[in-house]
Amino acid sequence: IKYKSTRGKQSGLSFEEVVLGGLATDKGLYVPEKIPNFSMKKIEEMRSLSYIDLAYEVISSFVGPEDVPSQKLKEIIEKSFSTFRTPEVAPVVKLQDFWVLELFHGPTFAFKDVALQFLGNLFEFFLERGKIQQSITILGATSGDTGSAAIHGLRGKRNVSCFIMFPLGKVTEIQERQMTTIPDENIHCLSIKGDFDDCQAIVKAAFADSKFRDEVKLGAINSINWARVLAQITYYFYSYLRVTDGQGTDSPISLNYAVPTGNFGDILAGYYAKRMGLPVDQLVVCTNENDVLHRFLSSGVYQKNPAVLTIAPSMDISVSSNFERYLYYLAEESGDTLAGWMETFETSGQLSVSPVVLEQARQDFSSFSSDRAAILKAMRSVFEQERPGQEGYLVCPHTATAVVAANALKLPPHRTVCLATAHPAKFEEAEQLALSVNQLPKRPEVLDALFRLKERKTLISGDLKNVQDFVRSKLKGKSTKEESFLFNDTTTTVLAVAAVVVTVGFTVLRFLRK
């Protein structure tokens, strides 16, 4: 399989080229030139496979042996998922009203581990082989979970330098500490004044600067990197096979998937799984108050609004970077049409599609938006469901948006899977608001240990040149003052005060938890 850019200026690329390249040179995203098709016979034949073996079947359909030899690909997949706390990797749990696909059993307790453990090992293999290049500089943006998962996937990797930007005061303390307590010298955490969209804009601008891109050998770990989406397709197949175990094969059962959605990568993997032949009925885009995707599916207008801070911070995104891949298919795979749409959006902050195109989008996706009250109510309701002999089941605030949507859209309970995208302990503020003090579960020890570790981070002003200068200085081995870089005294003081306020807030929550 070869790959092409959504904006039409690149085609015929290898898997290795798109993984190392990240973002296309015409600012588009890479997509496969052909989507493989799995017959129901083949899907049924995979039912007895372990998660790791199933992942090989799915991933190898997009990766030829000329890019990664079959045995090496198997080794990379096995190495990637051996870091998970359960051999199932992504188990499904049956609750009263729906199934839950638990995607939080990786090193950082979030679904991003599924893709970023795999991507980190791919990078290492490609760089050691040296067919295209021998080193890479990763520049990434995070709203919370991507950053820590990327860091844990890349820490200590030879010939990889990793720079992760996160918005100051807009990730939870556990999310921040999962990033900033990693001591490996190839890891650098940058705290940016602004929101996730500001961080992501810097990443895209850095890739658009061809001189800088070539100079530092820039690569991507955000879900703009195709390998991220590819790795996530597997758990749709795996969960389908587990939910339908023992239900016969005479007439394939279709499942619904309610997916907490910010950058659109997670649900896009489900879209590809459906295109590959997996029996999927509804794919539900579940958002918080930052509902750019829900508004698009309601009106046909994709419009950027300022992101607001919510109790589901990993979805506090106003521009869904991966949505371009889906828009490409809505544009009937016309790079020129898609490029025109994106140029309109990038200049005006808005694009509109015709009623015919909107109807197609509605056939592919449903959507629902949840506010703070609905999220907390869902967390409380699921926790209080009767589970004989077991403790209450607590979902994170992002997962709660899937629960709200499944109930609001009246999805059939035994055929609906809600994706649990993170462990609830990563979002203690939401836990405190949803439950009484005596109901709060104990924080996992590995997360509790973060508060005993030293942090390393740099406050940096959020513009492209400053970030580029910081990256260059680190790659050249120059030291920079810890905690601040390229700020005037007033700015540094303001940001320092903001950081203290956030820290005090989370300290109070930790005290209440005890």
C-alpha angles and dihedrals in degrees: 000000000000128000137225140188121260088229094057104239098104131047141151093048124155125239090251092054094052094045093051093038097051099181121039117249090243088057092255128123125250120250131174115267087224131024113221119236124223117198119219087249090059092044091053090048088059094054095098095047123111117242091259094050091045090051089056092053092050099040096043089058086068099035121064123211088245087068099037120004111239096246092047091050089053090051092049092050093047092048091048096054097037086082092067122103094233129044088226088065091197110028123185122227125199116224127177097271106023148352122269121215104208109214098166104086096100129098096281099036095244137103091247088077090071091065102028098053086054094045093049091054091046090054091050092050096047094046095047090050089050096201093140105008141345101218139032138194114214118207113183141169126214140189087198118293104047092060097055093042091050092048092050090048094049105032112124093003112149116249093005123118114188126200117182123188121201130176114259112252094357102097125066119262092248091051090050094047092049085063105034099045094062106110099196111125094225091063123086125178119202121194110207128197104235135041137298092274090059090053092047091048089057090052092052092045091051090053090048089056098083094188093055092039092056095038096058097025092241120211135177135233098173117101089270082084107091093219089066093060093041094055091052096056090075097068092057090058092042095050092046091054093047095048092048097043110135095010098110131246104243093101117016114238117228119218132205121226122204107198128189101230135199113134092018096236097113096051091039087063087056090051090054090047089054091047088051091058105270109147101247124158110183127012105197121204104214116194140172122224088303090081107160091136095046089050091051093051089047099047111010090243119119104198131168115230125177111277115247125211112252139170087258095060099168087069096048092117130129099188117046104212096199094050088086089071091058093043087057090062091046086054087057090250093297109150091195093053092046093046089053092050092049093046088054091049095046093051100039105022091237142077131181130203130205122263089253092055092044090053090053090051090051090053089055099041143023121197145198134182123215128201128210095270093050092049093051092045091052092049090051094044095051092046092053096050111119112258108173111228093000138093122251116285111239122198127196119250092258092052087048090065087062091050091050092049094047090053096042093049091043094232113186107268100222093046100045127094121195114201113230100208101181143012110265092231089074089067106050096159090062091044090053092050096046101044139038117253094255091053096056113114120227116268113250110261094237089059093042089055090062090076091062095054130090117251128225118194141136127221108219135173112254107246131108099245094052092049092047091049091050092050092049092049092053094046089052090051096247118149121235128197110272116246098014139050130174096351129130116234095260094052093047091051093049092049092045090053090048090051091051091051091052092047093049090050093054091043089058090050091051090050092051089048091059 
